[in-house]
């Protein structure tokens, strides 16, 4: 990681803490104290700033792994599962994947093509 990327990450951390202070507006300035500590440590002791950035990226990696699983699970159980359940309960066979009282799943289509069928093929 280049030095400019480390400085950008430190600036993002400090800015995020300041924004959190303004969002939560508590009477105790814990977010401002943390922002000042990160900023001063990053400037005064570059090794400490590097450790802060490494910890930040590790935290982001862990949160990314957890959030991906949580979000995909929510999408599955909130959207896909109810749709599949409703489709199964409707007893329809829209894709004609199941045999219905015949020996084949082939369906004959007696259709006479006209010029209008070829106007918008796709």
N, C-alpha and C positions, 0 to 999 in steps of 0.2 A: 504494500500500500504506500503510495507516495505521500510526501509530507503535506501537500495541499489537500489531499483527500482526508487526512487525519484532522487537519484544521477545520475543514468543512464539517466533519462529523462532530467535532467539539462545539462548533458554532450552532449546529442544529440542536444538540443537547441543551445548551444554555438557552437558546431561543425557545425551545419547547418548555423548559421549566418556567421561564418568564410568562409564557402564554398560559400555562396551567395556573400560575399565580393569579393572573387577571380573570381567568374563567371562574375559579372557585372563590376568589375574594374573601379568604378567611382572615380573621384578625391576627393570626400567627403567620408570619412570612416564611414558612418553611421552604416553599418553592424558590423564593428569592435567595434565601441563604444557600440552598443547594446549587442554584445557578451561579452564584458568586463563588462558591467553593470550587465548582467544576472549572469555571473560567480562570480563577487565580491559580489553581493547581496545574491546569494545562499550560499556562504561560510561564509560571515559575519553575515547575519541574516537568520537563518534557516527557520523562519516563512515566510519570503518573498520568499525564495526558494520554499516552499510548495505552496504558492499562485501562483507562476509562473507555477509550474507543474500542478496545478489544472486548471489554465486558459488554459494551453497548451492542456490538455485532453478535456476540453470543446470545444475548437476550433476544435480539431480533430473530436469530435463527430458531431458537426454541419457540418463540411466539408464532413464527411462521409455520412451524411444523404442527403446532397445536391448533392454530386458527384454521388451517386448511382442512383438517379432519373435522373440526366442529362445523364449519360452514358447509362442507359437502354432506355431512350427516343431516344438517338442518334442511338443506335443499331436498335431499332424498325423502325424509320423513314428512316434510311439509308440502312438497309439490308432487314428487314422482309417485310415492306410495299411495296417496289418495286417488290420483288419476288411474293408476293401475287397478286399484280396488274397485273403483266405479266401472271401469271397462270390463273387469271380470264379472262383476255382478249383473251387468247388462245382458249377458249371455249372447252377445253378438260375435260374429266372426268376420271382422272387416277385412282381414288379410287372407281369408279362406285357407288357413293353415290346417284346419281340422276337416276330416272327411265328414260329409253330411249325407248319410244314406245313399252313398254311391261308391263305386269301386275306384274312382279316380278323383283327383282334385282339379282336373282340367275343366275349364268352363268354356263353352262355345259362345262366340260372339258373332252373331249374324248382323253385320253392319256394312252398309254400302257406302264407300268413301266418296266424298264430293270435294269440289275445289275449296270449299270453306274449311275442311279438315286440314288442309295443307297450308293455310295462311299463317298461322302461328303454331309452328311445330313444337317449339319449346315452351 
